[in-house]
Amino acid sequence: MGMKLLILQFVAPGLNEPLPTFSHNMGVLGAVLKADGFDVSLVALPGYHPQLLQSALERHKPAAILVETNPYSITAAHRTIGDIAAHRLPVVLCGQYASCSPSQAISIPGVFALLPGECETAGRDLFRALRDGGPCTGIPGTWVNTSSGLVKGPTPQLQADLDLLPYPDRELFNYDRLVQMTGQVGMKVARGCPMWCAYCVNDWYMDMYSGKGQYVRRRSVPNVLEEVRQVVSRYRTAGSVTIYDHCFAGDEAWLDEFARDYPRRCALPYRCHVPVGMVTERTAGLLRDSHSRWVHTSIGSGSRFIREEVHSLHAGNEQIVRACQMLRHAGLAVTAEVFVGSPYESEITVEETVDLLRRCQADDVVARVYYPTPGTRAAELCAENNWISGRGEENFWLQRSVLDMPSLPAAKIDHLAARLPRMVGRPGQNAIGKLINRLMRPRRRVITSL
């Protein structure tokens, strides 16, 4: 039996039966660790939950803890790590918060080490050192707290060939149950994103890996399709495939090959995300030909000022409308996502958003209450204007505004976000999403060998 590692993942608070959220990158890390002989388990925590934590520690008896941190569970992470300290277990952090706020993350009392960024190799090497009694400091891609101070290992080169990475270990996530609940299997085809959106943490990763190799990388089509074959064969209740990449259609030559081969390898339709600025008639046609049936796109706001100056989403109204038209004319159902309550939002800018969405004629509208994710440029703008209230991060999960702006009160933001799909004239994600999921389920699935 190898050294026991327990991964803790924070999910939405208040769940009676918390299920893990599938993370492709965390699944790859789990596969790398298991291949090196570690006994790896993962437990989902719905915020700070000392009873579940104690139960997990007693059940798994880990020798070390890996905490996947997100920017929306920082308080829960602090309190949980404080409880773990009583067990004298080394605690290692990874994930978005560890990557984008590393100085704050490594300063949490009880944290032994940090794995900022892409951490398969760094995590394996650090846990090897803990297991084998070797030196833990100086390992590329690690920050380690020692009795004499913080020791930062060098930033490693990016993994250039993603095909060399193993497929994610889905069993860590109770994946059978997730597929039964959603009817979907999901995956990523790339790492790195060419976008520079101000509400996203992507620019932190860009800066971290500047000069460390090609930032945007994509797995080969055969590699992706072999994973599709394996996953759909294993999880036979799936009715569709979801591709999580924000810029799935960003490489036209890759998409052309995918459009030729995916329908021959898999009978399941798939859904994906495509920025409006990347939509052309050719990409829309390739998405249709590759068996995509549903495309998700982020519009941000109907206010050009908020969209471009606040969120750095550089697409004009006519370009957005035209992109949605091209996707729908290709036979694709379109989900348009917007924020409500962004910096400088007012009732007038919300009306502009409603007007733009009506022109887009999307099949579904998702309105999200804007949350100032720590470390992002848009959040810094909120802080500079003293708009961030003392209301806690649980409001991210509850879809409630934490901003106090004179132009639009928080209660009004919450109200408008809940009403916006009806204001546009679309029924909203829940009803139509369930209908589309049923329609997308094929009666039979045929998976052929690659």
C-alpha positions as CSV (number, residue, x, y, z in Angstrom):
1,M,0.0,0.0,0.0
2,G,1.4,3.4,-1.0
3,M,1.5,6.6,0.9
4,K,-2.1,7.8,1.5
5,L,-3.0,11.2,0.2
6,L,-6.3,12.9,0.8
7,I,-7.5,15.7,-1.6
8,L,-10.0,18.1,-0.2
9,Q,-12.2,20.0,-2.6
10,F,-14.5,22.8,-1.6
11,V,-18.0,22.8,-3.3
12,A,-21.2,24.9,-2.8
13,P,-22.0,25.3,0.9
14,G,-25.2,23.9,2.4
15,L,-25.4,20.6,0.4
16,N,-26.7,17.7,2.4
17,E,-24.9,15.2,0.2
18,P,-21.9,17.0,-1.3
19,L,-20.5,15.6,-4.5
20,P,-17.1,16.5,-6.0
21,T,-17.0,18.8,-8.9
22,F,-15.1,17.2,-11.8
23,S,-11.8,19.0,-12.5
24,H,-9.9,17.7,-15.5
25,N,-6.6,19.1,-14.3
26,M,-7.1,17.7,-10.7
27,G,-8.0,14.4,-12.3
28,V,-4.8,14.4,-14.3
29,L,-2.8,15.1,-11.1
30,G,-4.6,12.2,-9.4
31,A,-3.7,9.9,-12.2
32,V,0.0,11.0,-12.1
33,L,0.1,10.4,-8.3
34,K,-1.6,7.0,-8.5
35,A,0.8,5.9,-11.3
36,D,3.7,6.8,-8.9
37,G,2.3,4.5,-6.2
38,F,0.3,6.9,-4.1
39,D,-3.0,5.9,-2.6
40,V,-5.2,8.9,-3.5
41,S,-8.7,9.8,-2.3
42,L,-10.8,12.9,-2.8
43,V,-13.5,14.3,-0.5
44,A,-15.9,17.2,-1.2
45,L,-16.5,19.7,1.6
46,P,-19.5,22.0,1.4
47,G,-17.6,25.0,2.9
48,Y,-16.3,24.7,6.4
49,H,-17.6,21.4,7.7
50,P,-15.7,20.0,10.7
51,Q,-17.8,16.8,11.0
52,L,-17.2,15.8,7.4
53,L,-13.5,16.7,7.7
54,Q,-13.1,14.5,10.8
55,S,-15.0,11.7,9.2
56,A,-12.7,11.9,6.1
57,L,-9.5,11.9,8.2
58,E,-10.7,8.9,10.2
59,R,-11.8,6.9,7.1
60,H,-8.8,7.6,4.9
61,K,-6.0,8.0,7.5
62,P,-3.9,10.2,5.1
63,A,-0.2,10.9,5.6
64,A,-0.6,14.3,3.8
65,I,-3.4,16.6,2.7
66,L,-3.8,18.3,-0.7
67,V,-6.3,21.2,-0.7
68,E,-7.7,22.4,-4.0
69,T,-8.4,26.1,-3.3
70,N,-10.8,28.3,-5.2
71,P,-11.3,32.1,-4.7
72,Y,-14.8,31.5,-3.4
73,S,-14.0,29.3,-0.4
74,I,-11.0,31.2,1.2
75,T,-12.6,31.5,4.6
76,A,-13.6,27.8,4.6
77,A,-10.0,26.9,3.6
78,H,-8.6,28.9,6.5
79,R,-10.8,27.3,9.1
80,T,-10.4,23.8,7.6
81,I,-6.6,24.0,7.5
82,G,-6.7,25.3,11.1
83,D,-8.5,22.1,12.1
84,I,-6.1,19.9,10.2
85,A,-3.2,21.5,12.1
86,A,-4.2,19.6,15.3
87,H,-3.5,16.3,13.4
88,R,0.1,17.4,12.5
89,L,-0.4,16.5,8.8
90,P,1.5,18.4,6.1
91,V,-1.0,20.5,4.1
92,V,-0.3,21.4,0.5
93,L,-2.4,23.9,-1.5
94,C,-3.1,23.9,-5.2
95,G,-5.7,25.5,-7.5
96,Q,-6.7,29.0,-8.5
97,Y,-6.3,30.7,-5.2
98,A,-2.9,29.1,-4.6
99,S,-1.9,30.3,-8.2
100,C,-3.3,33.8,-8.2
101,S,-2.9,34.8,-4.6
102,P,0.2,32.8,-3.7
103,S,1.6,35.1,-1.0
104,Q,-1.7,35.1,0.9
105,A,-2.2,31.3,0.4
106,I,1.2,30.3,1.7
107,S,0.7,32.6,4.7
108,I,-2.4,30.6,5.9
109,P,-1.4,29.1,9.3
110,G,-0.8,25.4,8.9
111,V,0.1,25.4,5.2
112,F,3.3,23.5,4.5
113,A,3.7,24.0,0.8
114,L,2.1,25.6,-2.3
115,L,1.8,24.2,-5.9
116,P,1.0,27.3,-8.0
117,G,0.0,26.7,-11.6
118,E,0.1,23.4,-13.5
119,C,1.3,21.0,-10.8
120,E,1.4,17.4,-12.0
121,T,5.2,17.1,-11.9
122,A,5.7,19.5,-9.0
123,G,3.0,17.7,-6.9
124,R,4.5,14.2,-7.7
125,D,8.0,15.3,-6.9
126,L,7.0,17.1,-3.6
127,F,5.0,14.1,-2.3
128,R,7.8,11.8,-3.4
129,A,10.1,13.8,-1.2
130,L,7.7,13.6,1.7
131,R,7.3,9.8,1.2
132,D,11.0,9.0,0.7
133,G,12.4,11.4,3.2
134,G,14.2,13.6,0.6
135,P,14.6,17.4,0.5
136,C,11.3,19.2,-0.1
137,T,12.8,22.6,-1.0
138,G,14.0,23.7,-4.4
139,I,11.6,21.5,-6.3
140,P,10.5,23.4,-9.5
141,G,6.9,24.7,-9.2
142,T,6.8,24.6,-5.3
143,W,6.8,27.1,-2.5
144,V,7.7,25.5,0.9
145,N,7.5,27.0,4.4
146,T,10.5,26.0,6.4
147,S,11.8,26.9,9.9
148,S,14.2,29.4,8.3
149,G,11.6,31.0,6.0
150,L,9.8,30.5,2.7
151,V,11.7,28.7,-0.1
152,K,10.5,29.2,-3.6
153,G,11.4,26.6,-6.3
154,P,12.0,27.9,-9.8
155,T,9.0,28.2,-12.2
156,P,9.1,25.2,-14.5
157,Q,8.7,25.1,-18.2
158,L,5.2,24.4,-19.4
159,Q,4.4,20.8,-20.5
160,A,4.6,21.3,-24.3
161,D,3.0,18.0,-25.4
162,L,-0.3,17.5,-23.6
163,D,-0.6,14.1,-25.2
164,L,2.1,12.9,-22.8
165,L,-0.2,13.5,-19.8
166,P,-2.5,10.7,-18.6
167,Y,-6.2,10.9,-18.9
168,P,-7.8,12.2,-15.7
169,D,-8.7,9.7,-12.9
170,R,-12.5,10.2,-12.9
171,E,-13.1,7.7,-10.1
172,L,-11.8,10.3,-7.6
173,F,-14.9,12.3,-8.3
174,N,-17.6,9.6,-7.9
175,Y,-18.0,10.1,-11.6
176,D,-20.7,7.4,-12.1
177,R,-23.0,9.4,-9.8
178,L,-22.2,12.7,-11.6
179,V,-23.0,11.2,-15.0
180,Q,-26.3,9.8,-13.7
181,M,-27.3,13.2,-12.3
182,T,-26.3,15.3,-15.4
183,G,-26.5,12.9,-18.3
184,Q,-23.1,14.3,-19.5
185,V,-19.4,13.4,-19.5
186,G,-17.0,16.3,-19.7
187,M,-13.4,17.0,-20.7
188,K,-10.8,19.6,-21.7
189,V,-8.9,19.6,-24.9
190,A,-6.4,22.4,-24.2
191,R,-4.5,24.4,-21.6
192,G,-4.0,28.1,-21.5
193,C,-6.4,30.6,-22.9
194,P,-5.7,33.4,-25.4
195,M,-8.3,35.7,-23.9
196,W,-7.5,38.5,-21.4
197,C,-10.8,39.0,-19.7
198,A,-10.7,41.3,-16.6
199,Y,-13.1,39.1,-14.6
200,C,-10.9,36.0,-15.0
201,V,-7.6,35.0,-13.4
202,N,-6.1,33.9,-16.7
203,D,-3.6,36.8,-16.9
204,W,-2.0,35.6,-13.6
205,Y,-1.2,32.3,-15.3
206,M,0.1,34.2,-18.4
207,D,2.4,36.2,-16.2
208,M,3.6,33.2,-14.2
209,Y,4.6,31.3,-17.3
210,S,6.0,34.2,-19.4
211,G,9.1,32.9,-21.1
212,K,8.3,29.3,-20.1
213,G,7.1,27.9,-23.3
214,Q,4.0,28.1,-25.5
215,Y,1.1,29.1,-23.2
216,V,-1.9,28.0,-25.3
217,R,-1.5,24.3,-26.0
218,R,-3.9,21.8,-27.5
219,R,-4.1,18.0,-27.3
220,S,-4.1,16.2,-30.6
221,V,-7.5,15.1,-32.1
222,P,-6.6,11.4,-31.8
223,N,-5.7,11.8,-28.1
224,V,-9.0,13.6,-27.4
225,L,-11.1,11.1,-29.3
226,E,-9.5,8.1,-27.5
227,E,-10.5,9.7,-24.2
228,V,-14.0,10.3,-25.6
229,R,-14.2,6.6,-26.6
230,Q,-13.0,5.4,-23.2
231,V,-15.2,7.6,-21.1
232,V,-18.4,7.1,-23.1
233,S,-17.8,3.3,-23.1
234,R,-17.3,3.4,-19.3
235,Y,-20.2,5.7,-18.4
236,R,-23.0,4.4,-20.6
237,T,-25.7,6.5,-19.1
238,A,-24.2,9.6,-20.7
239,G,-26.3,11.3,-23.4
240,S,-23.9,14.1,-24.4
241,V,-20.4,15.3,-24.1
242,T,-19.4,18.7,-22.6
243,I,-16.1,20.3,-23.6
244,Y,-15.1,22.8,-21.0
245,D,-12.5,24.9,-22.8
246,H,-13.4,28.6,-23.1
247,C,-11.9,28.9,-26.6
248,F,-12.8,25.4,-28.0
249,A,-13.0,26.7,-31.6
250,G,-9.9,28.8,-31.5
251,D,-7.8,26.6,-33.8
252,E,-9.6,26.2,-37.2
253,A,-7.3,23.6,-38.6
254,W,-7.7,21.5,-35.4
255,L,-11.5,21.9,-35.5
256,D,-11.5,20.8,-39.1
257,E,-9.8,17.5,-38.2
258,F,-12.1,17.1,-35.2
259,A,-15.2,17.7,-37.4
260,R,-14.1,14.9,-39.8
261,D,-13.3,12.4,-37.1
262,Y,-15.6,13.0,-34.1
263,P,-18.9,11.9,-35.8
264,R,-17.2,8.7,-36.9
265,R,-15.9,7.8,-33.5
266,C,-18.8,8.9,-31.2
267,A,-22.6,9.1,-31.7
268,L,-23.1,11.5,-28.8
269,P,-23.7,15.2,-29.5
270,Y,-21.5,17.6,-27.7
271,R,-21.7,21.1,-26.3
272,C,-18.9,23.6,-26.1
273,H,-18.0,27.3,-25.3
274,V,-17.0,29.7,-28.1
275,P,-16.2,33.4,-27.7
276,V,-18.2,35.5,-30.0
277,G,-15.1,37.1,-31.5
278,M,-14.0,33.6,-32.8
279,V,-17.2,32.8,-34.6
280,T,-17.2,32.7,-38.4
281,E,-19.5,31.0,-40.9
282,R,-16.8,28.4,-41.3
283,T,-16.3,27.7,-37.6
284,A,-20.1,27.5,-37.1
285,G,-20.3,25.0,-40.0
286,L,-17.4,22.9,-38.5
287,L,-19.1,22.9,-35.1
288,R,-22.3,21.6,-36.8
289,D,-20.5,19.0,-38.8
290,S,-18.6,17.8,-35.8
291,H,-21.9,17.0,-34.1
292,S,-22.1,19.9,-31.7
293,R,-25.6,20.8,-30.9
294,W,-25.3,23.5,-28.2
295,V,-22.9,26.4,-28.0
296,H,-22.3,28.6,-25.0
297,T,-21.0,32.1,-25.4
298,S,-20.2,34.9,-23.0
299,I,-21.5,38.3,-24.0
300,G,-20.7,40.0,-20.7
301,S,-23.0,43.0,-20.9
302,G,-25.1,45.0,-23.4
303,S,-23.2,48.1,-22.3
304,R,-20.2,48.5,-24.6
305,F,-18.4,50.5,-21.8
306,I,-18.9,47.7,-19.2
307,R,-18.1,45.0,-21.8
308,E,-14.9,46.5,-23.2
309,E,-13.6,48.9,-20.5
310,V,-14.5,46.9,-17.4
311,H,-14.4,43.2,-18.6
312,S,-12.0,43.5,-21.6
313,L,-14.4,41.6,-23.8
314,H,-13.7,43.3,-27.1
315,A,-16.6,42.6,-29.4
316,G,-19.1,45.2,-30.7
317,N,-22.9,44.8,-30.6
318,E,-23.2,44.0,-34.3
319,Q,-20.4,41.4,-34.1
320,I,-22.2,39.7,-31.2
321,V,-25.5,39.6,-32.9
322,R,-23.9,38.3,-36.1
323,A,-22.1,35.6,-34.2
324,C,-25.3,34.4,-32.6
325,Q,-27.0,34.5,-36.0
326,M,-24.3,32.4,-37.7
327,L,-24.4,29.8,-34.9
328,R,-28.2,29.5,-35.1
329,H,-28.3,29.4,-38.9
330,A,-25.8,26.5,-38.7
331,G,-28.4,24.7,-36.6
332,L,-26.8,25.1,-33.2
333,A,-28.7,26.1,-30.1
334,V,-27.1,29.1,-28.4
335,T,-26.8,29.9,-24.7
336,A,-25.8,33.6,-24.1
337,E,-24.3,34.4,-20.7
338,V,-24.2,37.8,-19.2
339,F,-23.3,39.4,-15.9
340,V,-25.7,41.5,-13.8
341,G,-24.2,43.9,-11.3
342,S,-20.8,44.5,-12.9
343,P,-18.8,47.6,-11.9
344,Y,-20.7,50.7,-13.0
345,E,-23.9,48.7,-13.7
346,S,-27.2,50.7,-13.6
347,E,-30.7,50.0,-14.6
348,I,-29.9,51.7,-17.9
349,T,-27.1,49.3,-18.7
350,V,-29.3,46.3,-17.7
351,E,-31.8,47.6,-20.2
352,E,-29.0,47.7,-22.8
353,T,-28.2,44.1,-21.9
354,V,-31.8,43.0,-22.4
355,D,-32.0,44.8,-25.7
356,L,-28.8,43.1,-27.0
357,L,-30.0,39.7,-25.9
358,R,-33.3,40.2,-27.7
359,R,-31.4,41.0,-30.9
360,C,-29.2,37.9,-30.4
361,Q,-32.3,35.6,-30.2
362,A,-30.4,33.1,-28.2
363,D,-32.2,29.9,-27.3
364,D,-31.2,30.3,-23.7
365,V,-30.0,33.1,-21.4
366,V,-27.9,32.7,-18.3
367,A,-27.7,35.8,-16.1
368,R,-25.0,35.6,-13.4
369,V,-24.6,38.0,-10.5
370,Y,-21.1,39.5,-10.9
371,Y,-18.7,38.5,-8.2
372,P,-15.3,40.3,-7.8
373,T,-13.0,37.3,-7.9
374,P,-9.9,38.1,-5.9
375,G,-6.8,38.8,-8.0
376,T,-8.7,39.9,-11.1
377,R,-8.5,43.4,-12.6
378,A,-12.3,43.9,-12.4
379,A,-12.1,43.1,-8.6
380,E,-9.3,45.6,-8.2
381,L,-11.5,48.2,-9.9
382,C,-14.2,47.5,-7.3
383,A,-11.7,47.7,-4.4
384,E,-10.4,51.1,-5.7
385,N,-13.9,52.5,-5.6
386,N,-14.7,50.9,-2.2
387,W,-17.6,49.0,-3.6
388,I,-16.8,45.6,-2.0
389,S,-18.9,45.1,1.1
390,G,-18.2,42.9,4.1
391,R,-20.8,40.4,2.9
392,G,-19.0,37.0,2.6
393,E,-17.9,34.7,-0.2
394,E,-20.9,32.5,0.4
395,N,-22.8,35.0,-1.7
396,F,-20.9,33.8,-4.8
397,W,-22.6,30.4,-4.3
398,L,-26.0,32.0,-3.5
399,Q,-25.8,34.3,-6.6
400,R,-26.1,37.5,-4.5
401,S,-24.2,40.7,-5.1
402,V,-21.4,41.7,-2.6
403,L,-21.0,45.2,-4.2
404,D,-22.4,48.4,-2.7
405,M,-22.6,50.7,-5.7
406,P,-24.5,54.0,-5.8
407,S,-25.7,53.3,-9.3
408,L,-27.4,50.0,-8.5
409,P,-28.1,48.6,-5.0
410,A,-27.2,44.9,-4.3
411,A,-30.8,43.9,-3.7
412,K,-31.8,45.4,-7.1
413,I,-28.9,43.5,-8.7
414,D,-30.1,40.2,-7.3
415,H,-33.7,40.9,-8.4
416,L,-32.8,41.9,-11.9
417,A,-30.5,38.9,-12.4
418,A,-33.3,36.5,-11.4
419,R,-35.8,38.2,-13.8
420,L,-33.5,38.9,-16.7
421,P,-34.2,35.7,-18.8
422,R,-37.9,36.4,-18.5
423,M,-37.3,40.1,-19.5
424,V,-35.6,38.9,-22.6
425,G,-38.3,36.5,-23.4
426,R,-36.3,33.3,-22.9
427,P,-37.4,30.7,-20.3
428,G,-34.0,30.4,-18.7
429,Q,-31.5,27.7,-18.3
430,N,-33.3,25.3,-16.1
431,A,-36.4,24.5,-18.1
432,I,-35.0,24.7,-21.6
433,G,-31.8,23.0,-20.5
434,K,-33.7,20.0,-19.3
435,L,-35.6,19.8,-22.5
436,I,-32.5,20.1,-24.7
437,N,-30.8,17.4,-22.6
438,R,-33.6,15.0,-23.3
439,L,-33.6,15.8,-27.0
440,M,-29.8,15.4,-27.1
441,R,-30.0,11.8,-25.7
442,P,-29.6,9.4,-28.6
443,R,-31.4,6.1,-28.5
444,R,-28.2,4.2,-29.1
445,R,-24.5,4.9,-28.8
446,V,-22.0,3.5,-31.2
447,I,-18.3,3.8,-30.3
448,T,-15.9,2.4,-32.7
449,S,-12.2,1.7,-32.2
450,L,-9.6,4.3,-33.1
